Amino acid sequence: MDSFSYSSMKSMLIQARGSLNSRLSEFEPLVLLLAPLLTLFLAQVIGSVFGVVHEKGLKACVIGFIMGFLKMIPGVQNYIDAEKQKVVDQLQSGSSSKKKNRTEVLPVKGLGVEVLEKMENEKRNDAIWQGKCSGTVYIGGAESEGHFALINQACSMFSHTNPLHIDVFQSVVRFESEVVAMTAALLGSKETVSGGQICGNMTSGGTESIVLAVKSSRDYMKHKKGITRPEMIIPESGHSAYDKAAQYFNIKLWRVPVGKDFRADVKATKRHINKNTIMIVGSAPGFPHGIIDPIEELGQLALSYGICFHVDLCLGGFVLPFARKLGYQIPPFDFSVQGVTSISVDVHKYGLAPKGTSTVLYRNHEIRKHQFVAVTEWSGGLYVSPTIAGSRPGSLVAGAWAAMMSLGEEGYLQNTSKIMEASKRLEEGVREIHDLFVIGKPDMTIVAFGSKALDIFEVNDIMSSKGWHLNALQRPNSIHICITLQHVPVVDDFLRDLREAVETVKANPGPITGGLAPIYGAAGKMPDRGMVNELLVSFMDSQY
């Protein structure tokens, strides 16, 4: 039986081979050689197209294709460039004329101490920021007195130092380690659940802290799971620093929509997790709306998949711990949450340190060691650097240490009480303005608001004409103010001007001369996001 089956099968195969060879004999040998290669190439092209559509969405791809085709038509690209330049010129608001008067070569004879007078003259051209800017300056009072004067003096004492030289400037190296330790203690390092290994470094700001956390997570997950095509998932409210990190480190970035409460959508995040996912992200609070993401739920998600979880506490790190002590209902947000692997905290915001000071913290040294860069084969010797910068200003480290030590827990509690009360008062005032609505339920010191009846960007232009510098947001169109100690005395002034701005737009709807409302509005509606990208790059390129 077995012999018969084998003979029959062999006969069938011979017949099939003969039939196939007969049919293939009709084709040129070159065609037979190229056909598989072309088929493979076509399959790769189709796969790439589907990949791009999956990543960017069908609508964006179609729009991109149409715009690319239109730009190939003679004259269209020139027209687009001309219109784009008009927008850039309007965005510059006269900065190009100032650029013409800049110094471009060294003076033949140095100015000596007279340079200070020149700097004072230039400083007078800055906008009035005292109590008028969203965020920006977090320290209260005038520059020449109080806490301002203290940190300025601390910085000047150490202006010559550089923590890169750890054997020379041992003072600032110690200051840095103590700033990191004190910040970590605020965020759960003393609790048993944290594991007792919280570590970190100081950086130049929130962006560098986030970028380093992403880099460390990428390399840690490559070491742990062998991931070579890394991806990360963030809510659309997540800071743009993650986009920067994704570009720098060749990581695919997935932005997922937030929920109706403007908090990170845990289920949407889970749907995007795959074998290449290295990390997910949450904010406490998010920059746009001042709302804390569900950190505990995201932590459990990260833990269950064995991936990294970064919490952006750049804004909240020096407010939330104290707000909780003051009795505010603050959900878990720090290393007491299982699954949190890294945290970024700005000391130069509500820590009231000099600008250019932040910290990046890790749950343990096993993760943090992937932040460092060590070079063994350089003719200049053995080299190791903890952060992106090599040389760093020790003056800022000293200033941050001085800020924290001078204020102490009591100082931060008093400041937090003031700004939280001011924030709640401002939020209530905005809610009382009939034509405005507050976005979500702010957890901290940011109040974002929009309007269904008015162009909120026109309201923003009126506020700008009154000297206020607010942040314009999108999805939905809105503006926000980040309350600092500078705003505590002027909440009533802000609400009065806001009510007047709303009434002005209601009575005279339409853009004001020199206002940016048409640009913000058009950018939000413009389907070709690539063109918006080009506008932003052109604007930034024109500033320097």
Buried (B, 14 or more C-beta within 10 A) or exposed (E): EEEEEEEEEEEEEEEEEEEEEEEEEEEEEEEEEEEEEEEEEEEEEEEEEEEBBEEEEEEBBEBBEEBEEEBEEEEEEEEBEEEBEEBBBBBBEEEEEEEEEEEEEEEEEEEEEEEEEEEEEEEEEEEEEBBBBBBBBBBBEEEEEEBBEBBBEBBEBBEEBBBBEEEEBEBBBBBBBBBBEBBBEBBBBEBEEBEEBBBBBBBBBBBBBBBBBBBBBBBBBBEBBEBEEBBBBBBBBBBEBBEBBBEEBEBBBBBBEBBEEBBBBBEBBBEBBEEBBBBBBBBBBBBBBBBBBBBBBBBBBBBEBEBBBBBBBBBBBBBBBBBBBEEBEBBBBBBBBBBBBBBBBBBBBBBBBBBBBBBBBBBBEBBBBBBBEEEEEEEEEEEEBBBBEEEBBBBBBBBBBBBBBEBEEEBBBEBBBBBBBBBBBBBEBBEEBEBBBBBBEBBBBBBBBBBEEBBBBBBBBBBBBBBBBBBBBBEBBBBBBBBBBBBBEBBEBBBEBBBEBBEBBBEEEEBBEEBBBBBBBEBBEEBBEBBBEBBEEBBEEBEE
